[in-house]
Amino acid sequence: MDPTQLRAFVTVARTGNLTRAAAALHLTQPAVSLQIKALQASLQVQLFTRTPAGMELTTEGSKLLPLAERILGNIAELQQAAAALHSTLSGSLSIGTILDPEFTRLGAFLKRLVESWPQLKPKLQHGMSGTVLQMVKDGQLDTGYYLGTPGKEFHSMVLTPVTYNVVAPRGWKTRVMGKDWPALAQLPWIWTPPESVHHRLLTEVFTAHHVKPPTVAQVDQEHSMLDLVKSGIGLSLVRESIALREAHAHGLVIADTVTLTTELRFTTLNKRQHEPAITAGFAILATVWAS
């Protein structure tokens, strides 16, 4: 429904006259008359009757007038709230990013952020999960994505669970199928730095089984890990969706008895969670993942 038609309806009802309503709306009298006719047609209700004194509300028009006034009041309130947000939320919001943008829904997040608060400029810095968390802790970043559960000094929002598979080179099926963690620890592994979620997850599980696998390389990027697995030198931990894709496309083998799970979170320091820009970021990201 066109708000201009509602404004015409309310103004004519208040002034009781098309001429006075047109002057109040800075329109011509025929333009106001057309808006009233269009509104009546869309509602299928007669709102006014003409009298020698001007325009008089019908019974139906009297019933609908408070609703129209309420709608216009809500529109004004929305505009005022939006103006307040635009005027108060300015500056920048630094965000630590990880993984690929499609998985973290980064594009949708940034689109809604800049549309909602155009004066708030996002600044992105990509890195490994642990690096992002440390930069948030040190104040180098306002917020950031993180895989796992951060410490007590952090406020975080869970976005989605994440499952990891162990992938092996083509032809290693008999070496990994049906094997548990101690058995897989006997095979060569492609390792990652301590800042990586792969390192945290694997170190925890291998420590729990009191084993330490041999490592043949250390890399800090997921596509490099996959290239090394494809080359046939060792095992790696890979997100489930990527593992399934690579198994289908390149014949990589997925270990069938073991998986590891964690959570993708968005985080900031507890003491900063109520800062307006950070609160706005969390709210926007919540709507992105809810949809």
C-alpha positions as CSV (number, residue, x, y, z in Angstrom):
1,M,0.0,0.0,0.0
2,D,1.3,3.4,-0.9
3,P,1.9,5.6,2.2
4,T,1.1,8.7,0.2
5,Q,-2.5,7.5,-0.2
6,L,-2.7,7.0,3.5
7,R,-1.4,10.5,4.1
8,A,-4.0,11.9,1.8
9,F,-6.7,10.0,3.6
10,V,-5.6,11.1,7.0
11,T,-5.1,14.8,5.9
12,V,-8.5,15.0,4.2
13,A,-10.1,13.5,7.3
14,R,-8.4,16.0,9.6
15,T,-9.0,19.1,7.4
16,G,-12.4,18.0,6.1
17,N,-11.7,19.7,2.8
18,L,-9.8,18.8,-0.4
19,T,-8.4,22.3,-0.9
20,R,-7.0,22.5,2.6
21,A,-5.6,19.0,2.4
22,A,-3.9,19.8,-0.9
23,A,-2.3,22.8,0.6
24,A,-1.1,20.9,3.6
25,L,0.4,18.1,1.4
26,H,1.9,20.6,-1.1
27,L,-0.1,18.9,-3.9
28,T,-2.9,20.0,-6.3
29,Q,-6.5,19.3,-5.4
30,P,-6.9,16.8,-8.3
31,A,-3.8,14.9,-7.2
32,V,-5.2,14.5,-3.7
33,S,-8.6,13.4,-5.1
34,L,-6.9,10.8,-7.2
35,Q,-5.0,9.4,-4.2
36,I,-8.3,9.1,-2.3
37,K,-10.0,7.4,-5.2
38,A,-7.1,4.9,-5.6
39,L,-7.1,4.1,-1.9
40,Q,-10.8,3.5,-1.9
41,A,-10.5,1.3,-4.9
42,S,-7.7,-0.8,-3.4
43,L,-9.6,-1.2,-0.1
44,Q,-13.0,-1.5,-1.8
45,V,-14.5,0.8,0.8
46,Q,-16.0,4.3,0.5
47,L,-14.1,6.5,2.9
48,F,-15.8,9.9,2.4
49,T,-19.0,11.5,1.2
50,R,-19.2,15.0,-0.2
51,T,-21.2,17.6,1.6
52,P,-21.7,21.3,1.1
53,A,-19.2,21.9,3.8
54,G,-16.5,19.6,2.3
55,M,-15.5,15.9,2.8
56,E,-17.2,13.9,5.6
57,L,-15.9,10.4,6.8
58,T,-18.3,7.5,6.2
59,T,-18.8,5.0,9.0
60,E,-16.2,2.7,7.4
61,G,-13.8,5.6,7.0
62,S,-14.1,6.5,10.6
63,K,-13.2,2.9,11.6
64,L,-10.2,2.8,9.3
65,L,-8.8,6.3,10.2
66,P,-7.1,5.3,13.5
67,L,-5.5,2.4,11.7
68,A,-4.2,4.6,9.0
69,E,-2.9,7.1,11.6
70,R,-1.1,4.3,13.4
71,I,0.5,3.0,10.2
72,L,1.8,6.5,9.4
73,G,3.1,6.8,12.9
74,N,5.0,3.5,12.6
75,I,6.5,4.7,9.3
76,A,7.7,7.9,10.9
77,E,9.1,6.0,13.9
78,L,10.9,3.7,11.5
79,Q,12.4,6.6,9.6
80,Q,13.5,8.3,12.8
81,A,15.1,5.1,14.2
82,A,16.9,4.6,10.9
83,A,18.1,8.2,10.9
84,A,19.3,7.8,14.4
85,L,21.3,4.6,13.5
86,H,22.8,6.3,10.5
87,S,23.9,9.3,12.6
88,T,25.3,7.3,15.5
89,L,26.8,4.3,13.8
90,S,29.8,5.6,11.9
91,G,33.5,4.9,11.7
92,S,34.7,1.3,11.1
93,L,34.1,-2.3,12.2
94,S,37.1,-4.5,11.8
95,I,36.3,-8.1,11.2
96,G,38.6,-11.1,11.2
97,T,37.6,-13.6,8.5
98,I,38.5,-17.3,8.1
99,L,37.7,-20.1,5.7
100,D,36.0,-19.3,2.4
101,P,33.5,-16.4,2.2
102,E,30.7,-18.6,0.8
103,F,30.9,-20.9,3.9
104,T,30.9,-18.0,6.4
105,R,28.2,-16.1,4.4
106,L,30.5,-13.1,4.4
107,G,29.0,-11.5,1.3
108,A,25.4,-11.5,2.6
109,F,26.7,-10.2,5.9
110,L,28.6,-7.3,4.4
111,K,25.7,-6.5,2.0
112,R,23.2,-6.1,4.8
113,L,25.7,-4.3,7.0
114,V,26.5,-1.5,4.5
115,E,22.8,-1.3,3.5
116,S,21.7,-0.8,7.1
117,W,24.5,1.4,8.3
118,P,26.2,3.1,5.3
119,Q,28.4,5.2,7.5
120,L,29.8,2.2,9.2
121,K,32.8,0.9,7.1
122,P,33.8,-2.7,7.5
123,K,37.5,-3.6,7.4
124,L,38.4,-7.2,6.8
125,Q,41.5,-9.1,7.7
126,H,41.8,-12.8,6.7
127,G,43.7,-15.3,8.8
128,M,43.6,-18.6,10.6
129,S,41.1,-19.1,13.3
130,G,43.5,-18.8,16.3
131,T,45.2,-15.8,14.8
132,V,41.8,-14.0,14.4
133,L,40.9,-14.8,18.0
134,Q,44.3,-13.5,19.3
135,M,43.8,-10.3,17.3
136,V,40.4,-9.8,18.8
137,K,41.9,-10.3,22.3
138,D,44.7,-7.8,21.6
139,G,42.2,-5.2,20.3
140,Q,43.6,-5.3,16.7
141,L,40.2,-6.5,15.6
142,D,36.7,-5.6,16.8
143,T,35.1,-8.9,15.9
144,G,35.9,-12.1,14.1
145,Y,34.9,-15.6,13.0
146,Y,36.3,-18.4,15.1
147,L,36.1,-22.2,15.0
148,G,35.7,-23.7,18.4
149,T,34.8,-22.4,21.9
150,P,36.8,-19.2,22.9
151,G,37.8,-18.4,26.4
152,K,35.7,-16.8,29.2
153,E,36.9,-13.3,28.2
154,F,35.0,-13.6,24.9
155,H,31.4,-13.2,23.9
156,S,30.4,-15.3,21.0
157,M,27.4,-16.4,18.9
158,V,27.2,-19.9,17.4
159,L,26.5,-19.8,13.7
160,T,26.6,-23.4,12.7
161,P,28.2,-26.8,13.7
162,V,31.1,-27.9,11.5
163,T,32.1,-31.5,10.8
164,Y,35.6,-32.5,9.7
165,N,36.6,-35.7,7.9
166,V,40.0,-37.4,7.5
167,V,40.8,-37.6,3.8
168,A,43.5,-39.8,2.3
169,P,45.0,-40.0,-1.2
170,R,43.4,-42.1,-4.0
171,G,44.3,-45.7,-3.5
172,W,44.6,-45.6,0.3
173,K,41.2,-47.2,0.9
174,T,42.6,-50.3,2.6
175,R,44.9,-48.1,4.8
176,V,42.1,-45.9,6.3
177,M,38.8,-47.7,6.0
178,G,37.6,-49.1,9.3
179,K,40.6,-47.6,11.1
180,D,40.4,-45.8,14.5
181,W,42.5,-42.8,15.6
182,P,45.4,-44.8,17.0
183,A,45.6,-46.7,13.7
184,L,45.4,-43.5,11.6
185,A,48.2,-42.1,13.8
186,Q,50.6,-44.6,12.3
187,L,50.2,-43.0,8.8
188,P,51.9,-39.8,7.6
189,W,49.9,-36.6,8.1
190,I,49.9,-33.1,6.6
191,W,50.0,-30.8,9.6
192,T,49.0,-27.2,10.3
193,P,50.3,-24.4,12.6
194,P,49.0,-24.1,16.2
195,E,46.7,-21.2,15.2
196,S,44.7,-23.5,12.9
197,V,41.6,-25.3,14.0
198,H,43.0,-28.5,12.4
199,H,45.9,-28.4,14.7
200,R,43.7,-27.9,17.8
201,L,41.3,-30.7,16.9
202,L,43.9,-33.2,15.9
203,T,46.2,-32.5,18.9
204,E,43.3,-32.9,21.3
205,V,42.2,-36.3,19.8
206,F,45.7,-37.7,19.4
207,T,46.7,-36.6,22.9
208,A,43.7,-38.3,24.3
209,H,44.8,-41.6,22.6
210,H,48.4,-41.0,23.7
211,V,49.7,-41.1,20.1
212,K,51.7,-38.7,17.9
213,P,51.4,-39.1,14.2
214,P,54.4,-38.6,11.8
215,T,54.1,-35.3,9.8
216,V,55.4,-34.9,6.3
217,A,54.6,-31.2,5.7
218,Q,53.1,-28.2,7.5
219,V,50.7,-25.8,5.6
220,D,48.4,-23.1,6.6
221,Q,45.9,-23.0,3.7
222,E,43.2,-25.6,3.0
223,H,43.7,-25.8,-0.8
224,S,47.4,-26.5,-0.2
225,M,46.5,-29.3,2.2
226,L,44.3,-30.8,-0.5
227,D,47.0,-30.5,-3.1
228,L,49.3,-32.5,-0.9
229,V,46.7,-35.2,-0.3
230,K,46.1,-35.5,-4.0
231,S,49.8,-35.8,-4.5
232,G,49.7,-38.9,-2.3
233,I,52.0,-38.0,0.6
234,G,49.6,-38.1,3.5
235,L,46.3,-37.6,5.4
236,S,44.6,-34.4,6.2
237,L,41.6,-33.1,8.1
238,V,39.1,-31.4,5.8
239,R,35.6,-29.9,6.2
240,E,32.9,-32.5,5.4
241,S,31.5,-30.6,2.4
242,I,34.9,-30.3,0.8
243,A,35.8,-33.9,1.6
244,L,32.7,-35.1,-0.2
245,R,33.4,-32.9,-3.1
246,E,37.0,-34.0,-3.5
247,A,36.1,-37.6,-3.1
248,H,33.7,-37.3,-5.9
249,A,35.9,-35.2,-8.2
250,H,39.3,-36.6,-7.5
251,G,38.8,-40.0,-5.8
252,L,40.2,-39.0,-2.4
253,V,39.3,-41.5,0.3
254,I,37.3,-40.5,3.3
255,A,38.0,-42.4,6.6
256,D,34.7,-44.0,7.5
257,T,35.0,-44.5,11.3
258,V,36.2,-41.1,12.6
259,T,35.0,-37.5,12.4
260,L,35.6,-34.4,14.5
261,T,33.1,-31.6,15.1
262,T,33.4,-28.0,16.2
263,E,31.3,-24.8,15.9
264,L,31.7,-21.7,13.7
265,R,31.2,-18.7,15.9
266,F,31.3,-15.0,15.7
267,T,33.1,-13.4,18.6
268,T,34.3,-10.3,20.4
269,L,35.6,-9.4,23.8
270,N,33.0,-9.6,26.6
271,K,33.9,-6.0,27.7
272,R,33.2,-4.7,24.1
273,Q,30.0,-6.6,23.2
274,H,27.7,-3.7,23.9
275,E,29.6,-1.2,21.7
276,P,27.0,0.0,19.1
277,A,29.0,-1.0,16.0
278,I,29.7,-4.5,17.5
279,T,26.1,-5.0,18.6
280,A,25.0,-4.0,15.1
281,G,27.4,-6.5,13.5
282,F,26.1,-9.4,15.7
283,A,22.5,-8.4,15.0
284,I,23.0,-8.4,11.2
285,L,24.9,-11.7,11.2
286,A,22.1,-13.3,13.3
287,T,19.6,-12.4,10.6
288,V,21.8,-13.7,7.8
289,W,22.2,-17.1,9.4
290,A,18.5,-17.2,10.5
291,S,17.5,-16.9,6.9
